Amino acid sequence: MHRMKGLEFRCAVVAGVSDGAVPLPNAVRAADVDKQAHALDLLRERSLLFVACTRAREDLVVTWNGTPSAFLDATIRRE
């Protein structure tokens, strides 16, 4: 996802947006250690997903296995 900023495609697939995978567990510091760093890490990870999902001009497919990431909300239609 890091290398996608500024690029655009007719369609895009963002795969593996499952709970426990997005956000990456090792990319988010524990809230009980540093609440501010935890919040910033979550914001950064959410922003990366946003960038990945906004690369598609026409069609976007988001997949997950099991439970979807909490980062996916009502703005993503499930069809």
LOROGU-270555 format. One record per residue (C-alpha): residue in one letter; x, y, z; chain. Coordinates in Angstrom, 2 decimals, decimal comma, m for minus. Example, Ala and Ser with C-alpha at 12.3 -4.5 7.8 and 13.67 -1.06 7.14 Angstrom:
BEGIN
+-----+---------+---------+---------+-------+
! res !    east !   north !      up ! chain !
+-----+---------+---------+---------+-------+
!   a !   12,30 !   m4,50 !    7,80 !     A !
!   s !   13,67 !   m1,06 !    7,14 !     A !
+-----+---------+---------+---------+-------+
This chain:
BEGIN
+-----+---------+---------+---------+-------+
! res !    east !   north !      up ! chain !
+-----+---------+---------+---------+-------+
!   m !    0,00 !    0,00 !    0,00 !     A !
!   h !    2,87 !    2,39 !    0,65 !     A !
!   r !    3,86 !    2,55 !   m3,03 !     A !
!   m !    0,34 !    3,22 !   m4,32 !     A !
!   k !    0,03 !    6,89 !   m3,40 !     A !
!   g !   m0,38 !    9,03 !   m6,50 !     A !
!   l !   m1,22 !    6,08 !   m8,77 !     A !
!   e !   m4,64 !    5,40 !  m10,25 !     A !
!   f !   m6,11 !    2,33 !  m11,95 !     A !
!   r !   m9,37 !    1,51 !  m13,71 !     A !
!   c !   m9,99 !   m1,20 !  m11,12 !     A !
!   a !   m8,26 !   m2,24 !   m7,93 !     A !
!   v !   m8,36 !   m5,21 !   m5,58 !     A !
!   v !   m7,47 !   m4,73 !   m1,94 !     A !
!   a !   m7,14 !   m8,26 !   m0,58 !     A !
!   g !   m6,86 !   m9,60 !    2,94 !     A !
!   v !   m8,55 !   m6,77 !    4,82 !     A !
!   s !   m9,34 !   m9,13 !    7,70 !     A !
!   d !   m9,54 !   m8,51 !   11,41 !     A !
!   g !   m6,08 !   m9,20 !   12,79 !     A !
!   a !   m4,38 !   m8,39 !    9,48 !     A !
!   v !   m5,44 !   m4,76 !    8,98 !     A !
!   p !   m4,13 !   m2,88 !   10,79 !     A !
!   l !   m0,91 !   m4,83 !   10,97 !     A !
!   p !   m0,55 !   m5,87 !   14,61 !     A !
!   n !    3,15 !   m4,97 !   14,79 !     A !
!   a !    2,49 !   m1,55 !   13,23 !     A !
!   v !    0,35 !   m0,31 !   16,13 !     A !
!   r !    1,87 !    0,41 !   19,51 !     A !
!   a !   m0,08 !   m0,68 !   22,58 !     A !
!   a !   m2,52 !    1,89 !   23,94 !     A !
!   d !   m1,59 !    1,08 !   27,53 !     A !
!   v !    2,04 !    2,03 !   26,82 !     A !
!   d !    1,49 !    5,23 !   24,81 !     A !
!   k !   m2,07 !    6,35 !   23,99 !     A !
!   q !   m0,98 !    9,15 !   21,67 !     A !
!   a !    1,37 !    6,91 !   19,67 !     A !
!   h !   m1,33 !    4,24 !   19,51 !     A !
!   a !   m3,84 !    6,74 !   18,09 !     A !
!   l !   m1,32 !    8,02 !   15,53 !     A !
!   d !   m0,43 !    4,48 !   14,47 !     A !
!   l !   m4,10 !    3,64 !   13,94 !     A !
!   l !   m4,58 !    6,84 !   11,94 !     A !
!   r !   m1,59 !    6,01 !    9,76 !     A !
!   e !   m2,80 !    2,46 !    9,12 !     A !
!   r !   m6,34 !    3,66 !    8,34 !     A !
!   s !   m4,87 !    6,23 !    5,94 !     A !
!   l !   m2,91 !    3,51 !    4,12 !     A !
!   l !   m6,10 !    1,52 !    3,61 !     A !
!   f !   m7,86 !    4,65 !    2,39 !     A !
!   v !   m5,08 !    5,29 !   m0,15 !     A !
!   a !   m5,30 !    1,71 !   m1,39 !     A !
!   c !   m9,08 !    1,90 !   m1,76 !     A !
!   t !   m9,06 !    5,22 !   m3,57 !     A !
!   r !   m6,70 !    4,11 !   m6,35 !     A !
!   a !   m9,62 !    2,69 !   m8,36 !     A !
!   r !  m11,33 !    5,01 !  m10,84 !     A !
!   e !  m14,23 !    2,66 !  m11,60 !     A !
!   d !  m14,25 !   m0,62 !   m9,71 !     A !
!   l !  m12,97 !   m1,58 !   m6,28 !     A !
!   v !  m12,98 !   m5,08 !   m4,80 !     A !
!   v !  m12,13 !   m5,52 !   m1,13 !     A !
!   t !  m11,72 !   m9,05 !    0,25 !     A !
!   w !  m11,27 !  m10,53 !    3,68 !     A !
!   n !  m11,34 !  m13,94 !    5,30 !     A !
!   g !  m13,47 !  m14,45 !    8,38 !     A !
!   t !  m14,21 !  m11,17 !   10,08 !     A !
!   p !  m13,50 !   m7,99 !    8,11 !     A !
!   s !  m11,19 !   m5,38 !    9,61 !     A !
!   a !  m12,81 !   m2,84 !   11,89 !     A !
!   f !  m11,43 !   m0,26 !    9,44 !     A !
!   l !  m14,12 !   m1,29 !    6,96 !     A !
!   d !  m17,36 !    0,42 !    7,88 !     A !
!   a !  m20,67 !    1,43 !    6,33 !     A !
!   t !  m18,88 !    3,33 !    3,57 !     A !
!   i !  m17,96 !   m0,01 !    1,95 !     A !
!   r !  m20,99 !   m1,73 !    0,42 !     A !
!   r !  m21,04 !   m5,50 !    0,74 !     A !
!   e !  m22,38 !   m7,09 !   m2,43 !     A !
+-----+---------+---------+---------+-------+
